[in-house]
Amino acid sequence: SLHGGGPAAMAFAQALGEALKDYGFVRVAGHGVGPELVRPAYEAAQAFFALPLDTRARYALDDGAGERGWTPFGAEHAKDTTTPDLKEFWHTGRELAEDHPMAAAYPRNVWPKEVPAFRPAMVRLY
């Protein structure tokens, strides 16, 4: 199991790191994330990013440092540069019950009310 660490996880991490170092990108096969999960997530993301800028901006969290919600175009930059990145994005993380022992360690997700399919699609994909 890759989740438990061990030799399989170490071998995977080594191969992944080497591919990124040698080629700059990777393609992971056999991961089990099929079109039935990806398609609804893309559709929900397209619906969100098609919203007007002022609507998307409601989901930028001042205290989240980009860990959850929307991050606007030009807000980030690559390490050791001052040139802003040419992207905007949405960050979703683990959903934990309020009484989960690690709940306080994870920022809460935010969800765009204008796109009702967004939350279920992203939670399923995550």
Phi, psi and omega in degrees: 000132178287334183290334185267006185082215176081183186300319181296317180293320179295319179295318178297313181299319179297312180296319179297312180299318180294319179295318178296319180293315184283322188245338179088358177201167177220160170234121181257123179252158177073022184276344178082004178264099186263179181301332180294340175262320186287315184303309179297327179293316177298317180297317179294319178296317178299319179296319179294310184288349174275349178293155177301152181306316182295332176286313178301322183297339177297342186253014173273121183266122181295325185261005186267350181051036179077009182282339179212153177080203187268138173241124186286161174309132175078008183276340182240166175213157179293154179307136177067021174228161175249355179286126182291148175290150181261060180207158165233155183203170177240134180244123176242145178229193181300143173257117179241145175297150181305327183268005178293139182302334181259005185304322182288341182277345183246135174295150178283143174288153170242153185224135180286117182292340181287345181232085184302331181283349186299306184300307182298323180294315182288323178295318178297316180294318181299000000 
